[in-house]
């Protein structure tokens, strides 16, 4: 089976006060469908930059990022918008729920933006899947951190994306809530077939991954497979 996501000799350099700041150096990685890959390493080693490139939120200075064989750098703005809305889900450390929308409205929003049919019913089904059907009309401030992250996962998976990008998904959660979130991430691969790429400092989070990619100074230091 061909990889769902490929990073081929990817490098990224930013500019700061007119000076080049290299962040990633010739990173190559291939991820299959329905697998979980954890990115490990100290803060500043390039994990978040790699996630942004993998999710087509940014583009490499050199090298190529391909999703199902198609280079993200070759896509038009309209194609990139469609890719992010329909094929990629994002989960962030700080949840990024819209504070004026209820839980079900937050989950429903990606479907409304993409013009999907029956968005409310699908959103309610995902909310039930994460075990929070009774919180449909709750606003984010009425939810615990673990509940907010479960809503965020439901939102990320509401359109059954091919690729799930997770940046420190358990970073702000207690152990019990973190375990619930990790269970959902594991199920996103097994049940929905998502290719999961997750940056984490958590040993528990890394343990659910089939591959653990350790990064150092913008390079891949080692890859350990379960």
QUIMOFEN-V642929 format. One record per residue. N is the residue number from 1. RES is the residue in three letters. PHI is phi as a letter, one per 30 degrees, with the letter a starting at -180 (999 if undefined). Layout:
BEGIN
n->{N N}
res->{RES RES}
phi->{PHI PHI}
END
This chain:
BEGIN
n->{1 2 3 4 5 6 7 8 9 10 11 12 13 14 15 16 17 18 19 20 21 22 23 24 25 26 27 28 29 30 31 32 33 34 35 36 37 38 39 40 41 42 43 44 45 46 47 48 49 50 51 52 53 54 55 56 57 58 59 60 61 62 63 64 65 66 67 68 69 70 71 72 73 74 75 76 77 78 79 80 81 82 83 84 85 86 87 88 89 90 91 92 93 94 95 96 97 98 99 100 101 102 103 104 105 106 107 108 109 110 111 112 113 114 115 116 117 118 119 120 121 122 123 124 125 126 127 128 129 130 131 132 133 134 135 136 137 138 139 140 141 142 143 144 145 146 147 148 149 150 151 152 153 154 155 156 157 158 159 160 161 162 163 164 165 166 167 168 169 170 171 172 173 174 175 176 177 178 179 180 181 182 183 184 185 186 187 188 189 190 191 192 193 194 195 196 197 198 199 200 201 202 203 204 205 206 207 208 209 210 211 212 213 214 215 216 217 218 219 220 221 222 223 224 225 226}
res->{UNK UNK UNK UNK UNK UNK UNK UNK UNK UNK UNK UNK UNK UNK UNK UNK UNK UNK UNK UNK UNK UNK UNK UNK UNK UNK UNK UNK UNK UNK UNK UNK UNK UNK UNK UNK UNK UNK UNK UNK UNK UNK UNK UNK UNK UNK UNK UNK UNK UNK UNK UNK UNK UNK UNK UNK UNK UNK UNK UNK UNK UNK UNK UNK UNK UNK UNK UNK UNK UNK UNK UNK UNK UNK UNK UNK UNK UNK UNK UNK UNK UNK UNK UNK UNK UNK UNK UNK UNK UNK UNK UNK UNK UNK UNK UNK UNK UNK UNK UNK UNK UNK UNK UNK UNK UNK UNK UNK UNK UNK UNK UNK UNK UNK UNK UNK UNK UNK UNK UNK UNK UNK UNK UNK UNK UNK UNK UNK UNK UNK UNK UNK UNK UNK UNK UNK UNK UNK UNK UNK UNK UNK UNK UNK UNK UNK UNK UNK UNK UNK UNK UNK UNK UNK UNK UNK UNK UNK UNK UNK UNK UNK UNK UNK UNK UNK UNK UNK UNK UNK UNK UNK UNK UNK UNK UNK UNK UNK UNK UNK UNK UNK UNK UNK UNK UNK UNK UNK UNK UNK UNK UNK UNK UNK UNK UNK UNK UNK UNK UNK UNK UNK UNK UNK UNK UNK UNK UNK UNK UNK UNK UNK UNK UNK UNK UNK UNK UNK UNK UNK UNK UNK UNK UNK UNK UNK}
phi->{999 d d d b b c c h d b b b c c b h i c d b d c b b h d b a b b d d i b b b c c b k d e j d j d d e d d d d d c i c a b d d b i b c b c h i c d d d c d d e d d d d d d d d c b b c b b c d c i h d d d c c d e d d d d d e e d d d c i d d h d d d d d d d d d d d d i b d d c e c d d e d d c d e d d d d d d d d e d d c d c h d d b c c b c h d c d c c d d d d d d d d d d d d d d d d d c c i d d c c b c a c d d d d d d d d d b c c c c a h i b d d a b c c d}
END
